[in-house]
Amino acid sequence: TLLARLDSKDWVLVCEALNHVRQLALFHKETIAEML
């Protein structure tokens, strides 16, 4: 899941997850608000 990737020790996975979070924040504000 996205949250698991953000908590990963692998920085490549974390960077990919952050990019997904940015996309969600731009295009799916409601979805990201539910995660917070």
C-alpha distance matrix in Angstrom:
0.0 3.7 5.5 5.2 6.3 8.8 10.1 10.7 14.4 14.2 15.4 14.7 10.9 11.4 13.8 11.8 9.1 12.3 13.7 11.1 11.7 15.4 15.3 13.8 16.4 19.1 18.7 16.7 17.9 17.7 13.9 13.4 16.1 14.5 11.6 14.5
3.7 0.0 3.8 5.4 5.2 6.3 8.8 10.0 13.6 13.4 13.6 13.1 9.5 9.1 11.1 9.3 6.0 8.8 10.4 7.9 8.1 11.8 12.2 10.9 13.2 16.0 16.1 14.4 15.3 15.7 12.1 10.8 13.8 13.0 9.8 12.3
5.5 3.8 0.0 3.8 5.4 5.1 6.4 8.8 12.5 13.3 13.7 14.2 10.8 9.4 12.2 11.5 8.0 9.8 12.5 10.7 9.7 13.4 14.6 13.0 14.4 17.7 18.2 16.2 16.3 16.4 13.2 11.2 13.5 12.5 8.8 10.6
5.2 5.4 3.8 0.0 3.8 5.4 5.1 6.3 10.0 11.0 12.3 13.0 9.4 9.0 12.4 11.8 8.9 11.6 14.2 12.7 12.5 16.1 17.2 16.1 17.8 20.9 21.3 19.5 19.9 20.0 16.6 14.9 17.2 16.0 12.4 14.2
6.3 5.2 5.4 3.8 0.0 3.8 5.3 5.0 8.6 8.4 9.2 9.3 5.7 5.6 8.8 8.1 5.9 8.8 11.2 10.3 10.9 14.0 15.2 14.9 16.7 19.4 20.1 18.9 19.6 20.4 17.0 15.1 17.9 17.4 13.9 15.5
8.8 6.3 5.1 5.4 3.8 0.0 3.8 5.6 8.7 9.2 8.9 10.0 7.3 4.8 8.0 8.6 5.8 7.1 10.4 10.1 9.5 12.4 14.5 14.1 15.0 18.0 19.3 18.2 18.3 19.3 16.4 13.8 16.2 16.2 12.5 13.3
10.1 8.8 6.4 5.1 5.3 3.8 0.0 3.8 6.7 8.8 9.5 11.5 9.0 7.1 10.8 11.8 9.4 10.8 14.1 13.9 13.1 16.1 18.3 17.6 18.5 21.6 22.9 21.5 21.3 22.0 19.1 16.5 18.5 18.1 14.2 14.8
10.7 10.0 8.8 6.3 5.0 5.6 3.8 0.0 3.8 5.3 7.2 9.0 6.8 6.2 10.0 10.9 9.6 11.6 14.4 14.5 14.7 17.5 19.3 19.2 20.5 23.3 24.4 23.4 23.7 24.6 21.4 19.1 21.5 21.1 17.3 18.2
14.4 13.6 12.5 10.0 8.6 8.7 6.7 3.8 0.0 3.8 6.1 8.9 8.2 7.8 11.0 12.7 12.2 13.7 16.4 17.2 17.5 19.8 21.9 22.2 23.3 25.9 27.3 26.6 26.8 27.9 24.9 22.4 24.7 24.5 20.8 21.3
14.2 13.4 13.3 11.0 8.4 9.2 8.8 5.3 3.8 0.0 3.8 5.5 5.5 6.5 8.9 10.3 10.9 12.6 14.7 15.7 16.7 18.7 20.5 21.3 22.7 24.9 26.2 25.9 26.5 27.9 24.8 22.5 25.3 25.3 21.6 22.5
15.4 13.6 13.7 12.3 9.2 8.9 9.5 7.2 6.1 3.8 0.0 3.8 5.4 4.9 6.1 8.6 9.6 10.3 12.3 14.2 15.0 16.4 18.5 19.7 20.7 22.6 24.4 24.4 24.9 26.8 24.0 21.4 24.2 24.7 21.2 21.7
14.7 13.1 14.2 13.0 9.3 10.0 11.5 9.0 8.9 5.5 3.8 0.0 3.8 5.4 5.2 6.3 8.6 9.9 10.8 12.6 14.3 15.5 16.9 18.6 20.0 21.5 22.9 23.3 24.3 26.2 23.3 21.1 24.3 24.9 21.5 22.6
10.9 9.5 10.8 9.4 5.7 7.3 9.0 6.8 8.2 5.5 5.4 3.8 0.0 3.8 5.5 5.1 6.1 8.6 9.9 10.6 12.3 14.3 15.4 16.5 18.3 20.1 21.2 21.0 22.1 23.6 20.5 18.5 21.7 21.8 18.5 19.9
11.4 9.1 9.4 9.0 5.6 4.8 7.1 6.2 7.8 6.5 4.9 5.4 3.8 0.0 3.8 5.4 5.0 6.1 8.7 9.8 10.4 12.3 14.3 15.1 16.2 18.4 20.0 19.7 20.3 21.9 19.1 16.6 19.5 20.0 16.5 17.3
13.8 11.1 12.2 12.4 8.8 8.0 10.8 10.0 11.0 8.9 6.1 5.2 5.5 3.8 0.0 3.8 5.4 5.0 6.3 8.7 9.8 10.6 12.5 14.3 15.2 16.8 18.5 19.0 19.7 22.0 19.5 16.9 20.0 21.1 18.0 18.7
11.8 9.3 11.5 11.8 8.1 8.6 11.8 10.9 12.7 10.3 8.6 6.3 5.1 5.4 3.8 0.0 3.8 5.4 5.1 6.4 8.8 10.0 10.8 12.5 14.3 15.6 16.7 17.1 18.5 20.5 17.7 15.8 19.3 20.0 17.2 18.6
9.1 6.0 8.0 8.9 5.9 5.8 9.4 9.6 12.2 10.9 9.6 8.6 6.1 5.0 5.4 3.8 0.0 3.8 5.4 5.0 6.2 8.7 9.9 10.5 12.2 14.3 15.4 15.1 16.0 17.7 14.8 12.7 16.0 16.5 13.5 14.9
12.3 8.8 9.8 11.6 8.8 7.1 10.8 11.6 13.7 12.6 10.3 9.9 8.6 6.1 5.0 5.4 3.8 0.0 3.8 5.3 4.9 6.2 8.7 9.7 10.4 12.4 14.3 14.4 14.8 17.1 14.8 12.1 15.1 16.5 13.6 14.2
13.7 10.4 12.5 14.2 11.2 10.4 14.1 14.4 16.4 14.7 12.3 10.8 9.9 8.7 6.3 5.1 5.4 3.8 0.0 3.8 5.4 5.1 6.3 8.7 9.8 10.8 12.4 13.3 14.4 17.0 14.9 12.8 16.2 17.8 15.5 16.5
11.1 7.9 10.7 12.7 10.3 10.1 13.9 14.5 17.2 15.7 14.2 12.6 10.6 9.8 8.7 6.4 5.0 5.3 3.8 0.0 3.8 5.4 5.1 6.2 8.5 9.9 10.5 10.8 12.3 14.4 11.8 10.3 14.0 15.0 12.9 14.6
11.7 8.1 9.7 12.5 10.9 9.5 13.1 14.7 17.5 16.7 15.0 14.3 12.3 10.4 9.8 8.8 6.2 4.9 5.4 3.8 0.0 3.8 5.4 5.0 6.0 8.6 10.0 9.6 10.0 12.2 10.0 7.5 10.9 12.4 10.3 11.3
15.4 11.8 13.4 16.1 14.0 12.4 16.1 17.5 19.8 18.7 16.4 15.5 14.3 12.3 10.6 10.0 8.7 6.2 5.1 5.4 3.8 0.0 3.8 5.4 5.0 6.3 8.7 9.6 10.0 13.1 11.8 9.4 12.4 14.7 13.2 13.7
15.3 12.2 14.6 17.2 15.2 14.5 18.3 19.3 21.9 20.5 18.5 16.9 15.4 14.3 12.5 10.8 9.9 8.7 6.3 5.1 5.4 3.8 0.0 3.8 5.4 5.2 6.1 7.6 9.3 12.2 10.8 9.7 13.0 14.9 14.0 15.2
13.8 10.9 13.0 16.1 14.9 14.1 17.6 19.2 22.2 21.3 19.7 18.6 16.5 15.1 14.3 12.5 10.5 9.7 8.7 6.2 5.0 5.4 3.8 0.0 3.8 5.4 5.3 4.8 6.3 8.7 7.1 6.1 9.6 11.2 10.7 12.2
16.4 13.2 14.4 17.8 16.7 15.0 18.5 20.5 23.3 22.7 20.7 20.0 18.3 16.2 15.2 14.3 12.2 10.4 9.8 8.5 6.0 5.0 5.4 3.8 0.0 3.8 5.8 5.7 5.0 8.4 8.1 6.1 8.5 11.3 10.9 11.3
19.1 16.0 17.7 20.9 19.4 18.0 21.6 23.3 25.9 24.9 22.6 21.5 20.1 18.4 16.8 15.6 14.3 12.4 10.8 9.9 8.6 6.3 5.2 5.4 3.8 0.0 3.8 6.1 6.5 10.1 10.5 9.4 11.6 14.4 14.5 15.0
18.7 16.1 18.2 21.3 20.1 19.3 22.9 24.4 27.3 26.2 24.4 22.9 21.2 20.0 18.5 16.7 15.4 14.3 12.4 10.5 10.0 8.7 6.1 5.3 5.8 3.8 0.0 3.8 6.1 8.9 9.2 9.5 11.9 14.0 14.6 15.9
16.7 14.4 16.2 19.5 18.9 18.2 21.5 23.4 26.6 25.9 24.4 23.3 21.0 19.7 19.0 17.1 15.1 14.4 13.3 10.8 9.6 9.6 7.6 4.8 5.7 6.1 3.8 0.0 3.8 5.5 5.4 6.6 8.8 10.4 11.5 13.1
17.9 15.3 16.3 19.9 19.6 18.3 21.3 23.7 26.8 26.5 24.9 24.3 22.1 20.3 19.7 18.5 16.0 14.8 14.4 12.3 10.0 10.0 9.3 6.3 5.0 6.5 6.1 3.8 0.0 3.8 5.5 5.3 6.1 8.8 10.2 10.9
17.7 15.7 16.4 20.0 20.4 19.3 22.0 24.6 27.9 27.9 26.8 26.2 23.6 21.9 22.0 20.5 17.7 17.1 17.0 14.4 12.2 13.1 12.2 8.7 8.4 10.1 8.9 5.5 3.8 0.0 3.8 5.6 5.1 6.5 9.1 10.2
13.9 12.1 13.2 16.6 17.0 16.4 19.1 21.4 24.9 24.8 24.0 23.3 20.5 19.1 19.5 17.7 14.8 14.8 14.9 11.8 10.0 11.8 10.8 7.1 8.1 10.5 9.2 5.4 5.5 3.8 0.0 3.8 5.4 5.4 6.8 9.2
13.4 10.8 11.2 14.9 15.1 13.8 16.5 19.1 22.4 22.5 21.4 21.1 18.5 16.6 16.9 15.8 12.7 12.1 12.8 10.3 7.5 9.4 9.7 6.1 6.1 9.4 9.5 6.6 5.3 5.6 3.8 0.0 3.8 5.4 5.2 6.6
16.1 13.8 13.5 17.2 17.9 16.2 18.5 21.5 24.7 25.3 24.2 24.3 21.7 19.5 20.0 19.3 16.0 15.1 16.2 14.0 10.9 12.4 13.0 9.6 8.5 11.6 11.9 8.8 6.1 5.1 5.4 3.8 0.0 3.8 5.4 5.2
14.5 13.0 12.5 16.0 17.4 16.2 18.1 21.1 24.5 25.3 24.7 24.9 21.8 20.0 21.1 20.0 16.5 16.5 17.8 15.0 12.4 14.7 14.9 11.2 11.3 14.4 14.0 10.4 8.8 6.5 5.4 5.4 3.8 0.0 3.8 5.5
11.6 9.8 8.8 12.4 13.9 12.5 14.2 17.3 20.8 21.6 21.2 21.5 18.5 16.5 18.0 17.2 13.5 13.6 15.5 12.9 10.3 13.2 14.0 10.7 10.9 14.5 14.6 11.5 10.2 9.1 6.8 5.2 5.4 3.8 0.0 3.8
14.5 12.3 10.6 14.2 15.5 13.3 14.8 18.2 21.3 22.5 21.7 22.6 19.9 17.3 18.7 18.6 14.9 14.2 16.5 14.6 11.3 13.7 15.2 12.2 11.3 15.0 15.9 13.1 10.9 10.2 9.2 6.6 5.2 5.5 3.8 0.0
